[in-house]
């Protein structure tokens, strides 16, 4: 999970673009508010490879 999304937030949807290299996660916070974060797949893969040794 991204460090930009708190573990207490619930991801409601993850929407990708047609090229599948960017996405937006829509989430709900415990206090009843909502938010979103945009991500690039290349950064996500880089972070995942650093965090999961066997993924490389």
Sine and cosine of phi, psi and omega as CSV:
sin_phi,cos_phi,sin_psi,cos_psi,sin_omega,cos_omega
0.00,0.00,0.56,-0.83,0.02,-1.00
-0.91,0.41,0.57,-0.82,0.08,-1.00
-0.94,0.33,-0.22,0.97,0.03,-1.00
-0.99,0.12,-0.20,0.98,0.02,-1.00
-0.91,-0.42,0.87,-0.49,-0.02,-1.00
-0.92,0.39,0.54,-0.84,-0.02,-1.00
-0.89,0.45,-0.38,0.92,-0.01,-1.00
-0.99,0.14,-0.19,0.98,0.02,-1.00
-0.99,0.13,0.57,-0.82,0.00,-1.00
-0.96,-0.28,0.87,-0.50,0.03,-1.00
-0.97,0.25,0.86,-0.51,-0.04,-1.00
-1.00,0.02,-0.56,0.83,-0.01,-1.00
-0.35,-0.94,0.50,-0.87,0.12,-0.99
-0.79,-0.62,0.93,-0.37,-0.12,-0.99
-0.95,-0.31,0.82,-0.57,-0.01,-1.00
-0.98,-0.19,0.44,-0.90,0.13,-0.99
-0.98,0.18,0.05,-1.00,-0.06,-1.00
-0.92,0.40,-0.45,0.89,-0.01,-1.00
-0.99,0.10,-0.14,0.99,0.00,-1.00
0.87,0.50,0.50,0.86,0.04,-1.00
-0.91,-0.42,-0.02,1.00,0.05,-1.00
-0.61,-0.79,0.50,-0.87,0.06,-1.00
-0.51,-0.86,0.29,-0.96,0.09,-1.00
-0.82,-0.57,0.80,-0.60,0.10,-1.00
-0.99,-0.16,0.79,-0.61,0.09,-1.00
-0.98,-0.20,0.74,-0.68,-0.08,-1.00
-0.65,-0.76,0.35,-0.94,0.06,-1.00
-0.92,-0.38,0.66,-0.75,0.05,-1.00
-0.99,-0.16,0.40,-0.92,-0.03,-1.00
-0.84,0.55,-0.50,0.87,-0.03,-1.00
-0.98,0.21,0.03,1.00,0.03,-1.00
1.00,-0.06,0.10,0.99,0.06,-1.00
-0.99,-0.13,0.23,-0.97,-0.03,-1.00
-0.80,-0.59,0.32,-0.95,0.03,-1.00
-0.35,-0.94,-0.03,-1.00,0.04,-1.00
-0.50,-0.87,0.40,-0.92,0.11,-0.99
-0.66,-0.75,0.67,-0.74,0.06,-1.00
-0.99,-0.15,0.62,-0.79,-0.03,-1.00
-0.72,-0.69,0.48,-0.88,0.15,-0.99
-0.95,-0.31,0.72,-0.70,-0.06,-1.00
-0.88,0.47,-0.61,0.79,-0.03,-1.00
-0.88,0.48,-0.64,0.77,0.05,-1.00
-0.93,0.36,-0.61,0.79,0.00,-1.00
-0.91,0.42,-0.68,0.73,0.01,-1.00
-0.91,0.42,-0.64,0.77,0.03,-1.00
-0.88,0.48,-0.72,0.69,0.01,-1.00
-0.91,0.42,-0.66,0.75,0.00,-1.00
-0.90,0.43,-0.66,0.75,0.01,-1.00
-0.91,0.42,-0.57,0.82,0.06,-1.00
-0.94,0.35,-0.60,0.80,-0.09,-1.00
-1.00,0.09,-0.44,0.90,-0.06,-1.00
-0.86,-0.51,0.99,-0.13,-0.11,-0.99
-0.81,0.58,-0.64,0.77,-0.07,-1.00
-0.97,0.26,-0.17,0.99,-0.03,-1.00
-0.95,0.32,-0.43,0.90,-0.02,-1.00
-0.94,0.34,0.00,0.00,0.00,0.00
